[in-house]
Amino acid sequence: MDESCGDCSVAHKSELIEILEFTHFFEHFTFDKTDYSERGKHMKKYIRVVVAVELVTVGAKIEPTS
């Protein structure tokens, strides 16, 4: 079994940074099952849009220089 994967792992931190959020207005249908309807067709008038970036910070050892 090759155990080289993960031998040199470093700590990393991941977070989502929200850049933009807005509501786009347009009529469209959604289909969600409910207790009273298998089809669940609903008319919606808007959709929420969020633009985000995943920022991954990777820590590395700093080796002293002589």
N, CA, C and O atoms as CSV, one atom per row, in Angstrom:
chain,resi,resn,atom,element,x,y,z
A,1,MET,N,N,0.844,-1.192,0.000
A,1,MET,CA,C,0.000,0.000,0.000
A,1,MET,C,C,0.883,1.246,0.000
A,1,MET,O,O,1.808,1.359,0.805
A,2,ASP,N,N,0.595,2.176,-0.903
A,2,ASP,CA,C,1.376,3.404,-1.031
A,2,ASP,C,C,0.835,4.435,-0.050
A,2,ASP,O,O,-0.302,4.888,-0.180
A,3,GLU,N,N,1.654,4.802,0.931
A,3,GLU,CA,C,1.212,5.761,1.938
A,3,GLU,C,C,1.823,7.138,1.732
A,3,GLU,O,O,1.874,7.936,2.668
A,4,SER,N,N,2.290,7.429,0.520
A,4,SER,CA,C,2.917,8.729,0.275
A,4,SER,C,C,1.896,9.854,0.313
A,4,SER,O,O,2.244,11.001,0.590
A,5,CYS,N,N,0.654,9.536,0.040
A,5,CYS,CA,C,-0.389,10.566,0.058
A,5,CYS,C,C,-0.645,11.014,1.496
A,5,CYS,O,O,-1.036,10.203,2.336
A,6,GLY,N,N,-0.431,12.271,1.780
A,6,GLY,CA,C,-0.701,12.806,3.100
A,6,GLY,C,C,0.501,12.846,4.014
A,6,GLY,O,O,0.399,13.341,5.136
A,7,ASP,N,N,1.647,12.336,3.565
A,7,ASP,CA,C,2.834,12.362,4.414
A,7,ASP,C,C,3.306,13.782,4.691
A,7,ASP,O,O,3.808,14.069,5.778
A,8,CYS,N,N,3.150,14.659,3.730
A,8,CYS,CA,C,3.621,16.035,3.874
A,8,CYS,C,C,2.441,16.990,4.018
A,8,CYS,O,O,2.463,18.100,3.485
A,9,SER,N,N,1.425,16.560,4.729
A,9,SER,CA,C,0.250,17.434,4.832
A,9,SER,C,C,0.544,18.647,5.685
A,9,SER,O,O,1.333,18.594,6.628
A,10,VAL,N,N,-0.098,19.725,5.339
A,10,VAL,CA,C,0.021,20.960,6.097
A,10,VAL,C,C,-1.384,21.411,6.461
A,10,VAL,O,O,-2.365,21.032,5.822
A,11,ALA,N,N,-1.455,22.217,7.486
A,11,ALA,CA,C,-2.750,22.731,7.920
A,11,ALA,C,C,-3.270,23.730,6.895
A,11,ALA,O,O,-2.509,24.528,6.349
A,12,HIS,N,N,-4.561,23.676,6.644
A,12,HIS,CA,C,-5.159,24.660,5.749
A,12,HIS,C,C,-6.505,25.108,6.305
A,12,HIS,O,O,-7.153,24.389,7.065
A,13,LYS,N,N,-6.901,26.286,5.918
A,13,LYS,CA,C,-8.155,26.866,6.374
A,13,LYS,C,C,-8.923,27.316,5.135
A,13,LYS,O,O,-8.351,27.929,4.234
A,14,SER,N,N,-10.210,27.013,5.089
A,14,SER,CA,C,-11.029,27.368,3.938
A,14,SER,C,C,-12.212,28.206,4.403
A,14,SER,O,O,-12.850,27.885,5.406
A,15,GLU,N,N,-12.502,29.275,3.677
A,15,GLU,CA,C,-13.661,30.105,4.007
A,15,GLU,C,C,-14.261,30.679,2.733
A,15,GLU,O,O,-13.557,30.909,1.750
A,16,LEU,N,N,-15.565,30.906,2.760
A,16,LEU,CA,C,-16.257,31.515,1.626
A,16,LEU,C,C,-16.340,33.019,1.852
A,16,LEU,O,O,-16.730,33.476,2.927
A,17,ILE,N,N,-15.971,33.779,0.833
A,17,ILE,CA,C,-16.061,35.232,0.897
A,17,ILE,C,C,-17.124,35.665,-0.098
A,17,ILE,O,O,-16.987,35.465,-1.305
A,18,GLU,N,N,-18.180,36.258,0.427
A,18,GLU,CA,C,-19.296,36.694,-0.407
A,18,GLU,C,C,-18.932,38.021,-1.072
A,18,GLU,O,O,-18.610,38.997,-0.395
A,19,ILE,N,N,-18.986,38.043,-2.403
A,19,ILE,CA,C,-18.613,39.228,-3.158
A,19,ILE,C,C,-19.832,40.054,-3.529
A,19,ILE,O,O,-19.802,41.284,-3.473
A,20,LEU,N,N,-20.903,39.373,-3.908
A,20,LEU,CA,C,-22.074,40.049,-4.445
A,20,LEU,C,C,-23.324,39.248,-4.109
A,20,LEU,O,O,-23.303,38.018,-4.149
A,21,GLU,N,N,-24.411,39.934,-3.777
A,21,GLU,CA,C,-25.706,39.282,-3.540
A,21,GLU,C,C,-26.791,40.184,-4.090
A,21,GLU,O,O,-26.822,41.382,-3.810
A,22,PHE,N,N,-27.693,39.588,-4.885
A,22,PHE,CA,C,-28.804,40.370,-5.426
A,22,PHE,C,C,-29.984,39.459,-5.720
A,22,PHE,O,O,-29.849,38.235,-5.705
A,23,THR,N,N,-31.138,40.055,-5.985
A,23,THR,CA,C,-32.343,39.323,-6.332
A,23,THR,C,C,-32.657,39.587,-7.797
A,23,THR,O,O,-32.784,40.736,-8.221
A,24,HIS,N,N,-32.780,38.503,-8.567
A,24,HIS,CA,C,-33.104,38.603,-9.992
A,24,HIS,C,C,-34.583,38.278,-10.140
A,24,HIS,O,O,-35.023,37.188,-9.774
A,25,PHE,N,N,-35.356,39.230,-10.682
A,25,PHE,CA,C,-36.802,39.055,-10.796
A,25,PHE,C,C,-37.166,38.494,-12.159
A,25,PHE,O,O,-36.890,39.111,-13.187
A,26,PHE,N,N,-37.788,37.321,-12.164
A,26,PHE,CA,C,-38.345,36.718,-13.367
A,26,PHE,C,C,-39.284,35.600,-12.936
A,26,PHE,O,O,-39.100,34.997,-11.879
A,27,GLU,N,N,-40.285,35.331,-13.757
A,27,GLU,CA,C,-41.255,34.290,-13.424
A,27,GLU,C,C,-40.743,32.944,-13.931
A,27,GLU,O,O,-40.328,32.813,-15.083
A,28,HIS,N,N,-40.781,31.955,-13.051
A,28,HIS,CA,C,-40.366,30.604,-13.416
A,28,HIS,C,C,-41.095,29.609,-12.520
A,28,HIS,O,O,-41.640,29.977,-11.480
A,29,PHE,N,N,-41.100,28.346,-12.935
A,29,PHE,CA,C,-41.750,27.290,-12.165
A,29,PHE,C,C,-40.713,26.461,-11.425
A,29,PHE,O,O,-39.620,26.204,-11.930
A,30,THR,N,N,-41.081,26.046,-10.213
A,30,THR,CA,C,-40.278,25.083,-9.464
A,30,THR,C,C,-41.147,23.867,-9.199
A,30,THR,O,O,-42.373,23.966,-9.174
A,31,PHE,N,N,-40.519,22.737,-9.004
A,31,PHE,CA,C,-41.255,21.503,-8.763
A,31,PHE,C,C,-40.738,20.883,-7.472
A,31,PHE,O,O,-39.674,20.265,-7.448
A,32,ASP,N,N,-41.501,21.056,-6.409
A,32,ASP,CA,C,-41.154,20.517,-5.099
A,32,ASP,C,C,-42.270,19.598,-4.645
A,32,ASP,O,O,-43.438,19.987,-4.642
A,33,LYS,N,N,-41.914,18.374,-4.259
A,33,LYS,CA,C,-42.926,17.457,-3.734
A,33,LYS,C,C,-43.439,17.979,-2.402
A,33,LYS,O,O,-42.662,18.452,-1.572
A,34,THR,N,N,-44.734,17.893,-2.200
A,34,THR,CA,C,-45.348,18.273,-0.934
A,34,THR,C,C,-46.188,17.109,-0.437
A,34,THR,O,O,-46.311,16.092,-1.121
A,35,ASP,N,N,-46.763,17.252,0.743
A,35,ASP,CA,C,-47.600,16.181,1.300
A,35,ASP,C,C,-48.869,15.975,0.476
A,35,ASP,O,O,-49.384,14.860,0.399
A,36,TYR,N,N,-49.370,17.037,-0.135
A,36,TYR,CA,C,-50.635,16.954,-0.861
A,36,TYR,C,C,-50.454,16.878,-2.379
A,36,TYR,O,O,-51.444,16.740,-3.097
A,37,SER,N,N,-49.239,16.963,-2.881
A,37,SER,CA,C,-49.045,16.940,-4.328
A,37,SER,C,C,-47.723,16.283,-4.681
A,37,SER,O,O,-46.679,16.645,-4.138
A,38,GLU,N,N,-47.767,15.311,-5.596
A,38,GLU,CA,C,-46.540,14.680,-6.076
A,38,GLU,C,C,-45.798,15.616,-7.021
A,38,GLU,O,O,-44.567,15.619,-7.052
A,39,ARG,N,N,-46.523,16.395,-7.775
A,39,ARG,CA,C,-45.914,17.267,-8.780
A,39,ARG,C,C,-45.345,18.522,-8.131
A,39,ARG,O,O,-44.213,18.905,-8.426
A,40,GLY,N,N,-46.099,19.160,-7.264
A,40,GLY,CA,C,-45.626,20.312,-6.513
A,40,GLY,C,C,-45.196,21.487,-7.364
A,40,GLY,O,O,-44.188,22.123,-7.056
A,41,LYS,N,N,-45.925,21.797,-8.424
A,41,LYS,CA,C,-45.550,22.889,-9.318
A,41,LYS,C,C,-45.918,24.227,-8.686
A,41,LYS,O,O,-47.066,24.441,-8.298
A,42,HIS,N,N,-44.938,25.130,-8.584
A,42,HIS,CA,C,-45.156,26.446,-7.992
A,42,HIS,C,C,-44.584,27.520,-8.908
A,42,HIS,O,O,-43.534,27.330,-9.522
A,43,MET,N,N,-45.285,28.655,-8.994
A,43,MET,CA,C,-44.793,29.808,-9.752
A,43,MET,C,C,-43.998,30.688,-8.812
A,43,MET,O,O,-44.514,31.135,-7.788
A,44,LYS,N,N,-42.748,30.940,-9.153
A,44,LYS,CA,C,-41.896,31.845,-8.377
A,44,LYS,C,C,-41.633,33.081,-9.224
A,44,LYS,O,O,-41.653,33.016,-10.453
A,45,LYS,N,N,-41.384,34.210,-8.559
A,45,LYS,CA,C,-41.193,35.463,-9.279
A,45,LYS,C,C,-39.773,36.004,-9.176
A,45,LYS,O,O,-39.453,37.011,-9.807
A,46,TYR,N,N,-38.932,35.368,-8.408
A,46,TYR,CA,C,-37.557,35.849,-8.275
A,46,TYR,C,C,-36.643,34.704,-7.855
A,46,TYR,O,O,-37.096,33.634,-7.450
A,47,ILE,N,N,-35.353,34.962,-7.964
A,47,ILE,CA,C,-34.341,34.026,-7.493
A,47,ILE,C,C,-33.240,34.839,-6.818
A,47,ILE,O,O,-32.875,35.914,-7.294
A,48,ARG,N,N,-32.721,34.331,-5.726
A,48,ARG,CA,C,-31.629,34.997,-5.001
A,48,ARG,C,C,-30.308,34.508,-5.584
A,48,ARG,O,O,-30.096,33.302,-5.713
A,49,VAL,N,N,-29.427,35.429,-5.934
A,49,VAL,CA,C,-28.140,35.098,-6.537
A,49,VAL,C,C,-27.028,35.556,-5.588
A,49,VAL,O,O,-27.021,36.697,-5.124
A,50,VAL,N,N,-26.105,34.660,-5.314
A,50,VAL,CA,C,-24.964,34.983,-4.465
A,50,VAL,C,C,-23.698,34.574,-5.209
A,50,VAL,O,O,-23.576,33.437,-5.665
A,51,VAL,N,N,-22.760,35.507,-5.328
A,51,VAL,CA,C,-21.463,35.223,-5.939
A,51,VAL,C,C,-20.442,35.202,-4.817
A,51,VAL,O,O,-20.323,36.162,-4.055
A,52,ALA,N,N,-19.701,34.093,-4.719
A,52,ALA,CA,C,-18.735,33.942,-3.637
A,52,ALA,C,C,-17.458,33.309,-4.169
A,52,ALA,O,O,-17.443,32.684,-5.229
A,53,VAL,N,N,-16.398,33.488,-3.411
A,53,VAL,CA,C,-15.102,32.899,-3.727
A,53,VAL,C,C,-14.671,32.075,-2.525
A,53,VAL,O,O,-14.790,32.521,-1.384
A,54,GLU,N,N,-14.169,30.872,-2.782
A,54,GLU,CA,C,-13.635,30.064,-1.695
A,54,GLU,C,C,-12.154,30.390,-1.553
A,54,GLU,O,O,-11.364,30.166,-2.471
A,55,LEU,N,N,-11.796,30.914,-0.405
A,55,LEU,CA,C,-10.410,31.281,-0.130
A,55,LEU,C,C,-9.787,30.184,0.722
A,55,LEU,O,O,-10.249,29.902,1.828
A,56,VAL,N,N,-8.743,29.574,0.199
A,56,VAL,CA,C,-8.048,28.509,0.920
A,56,VAL,C,C,-6.672,29.024,1.299
A,56,VAL,O,O,-5.877,29.404,0.439
A,57,THR,N,N,-6.402,29.033,2.596
A,57,THR,CA,C,-5.112,29.468,3.111
A,57,THR,C,C,-4.360,28.235,3.586
A,57,THR,O,O,-4.858,27.469,4.411
A,58,VAL,N,N,-3.168,28.052,3.063
A,58,VAL,CA,C,-2.373,26.876,3.406
A,58,VAL,C,C,-1.164,27.330,4.214
A,58,VAL,O,O,-0.412,28.210,3.796
A,59,GLY,N,N,-0.996,26.718,5.362
A,59,GLY,CA,C,0.148,27.056,6.203
A,59,GLY,C,C,1.342,26.210,5.816
A,59,GLY,O,O,1.191,25.034,5.485
A,60,ALA,N,N,2.509,26.788,5.854
A,60,ALA,CA,C,3.737,26.050,5.535
A,60,ALA,C,C,4.790,26.396,6.591
A,60,ALA,O,O,4.777,27.479,7.178
A,61,LYS,N,N,5.681,25.468,6.810
A,61,LYS,CA,C,6.758,25.721,7.765
A,61,LYS,C,C,7.740,26.703,7.168
A,61,LYS,O,O,8.095,26.602,5.993
A,62,ILE,N,N,8.178,27.652,7.973
A,62,ILE,CA,C,9.202,28.586,7.540
A,62,ILE,C,C,10.529,28.089,8.089
A,62,ILE,O,O,10.733,28.025,9.301
A,63,GLU,N,N,11.425,27.739,7.177
A,63,GLU,CA,C,12.709,27.215,7.604
A,63,GLU,C,C,13.674,28.369,7.817
A,63,GLU,O,O,13.745,29.280,6.993
A,64,PRO,N,N,14.417,28.339,8.913
A,64,PRO,CA,C,15.377,29.421,9.176
A,64,PRO,C,C,16.500,29.416,8.142
A,64,PRO,O,O,16.978,28.365,7.716
A,65,THR,N,N,16.900,30.609,7.759
A,65,THR,CA,C,18.016,30.736,6.822
A,65,THR,C,C,19.276,31.114,7.604
A,65,THR,O,O,19.195,31.843,8.592
A,66,SER,N,N,20.419,30.630,7.176
A,66,SER,CA,C,21.639,30.966,7.911
A,66,SER,C,C,22.478,31.950,7.155
A,66,SER,O,O,23.544,32.345,7.628
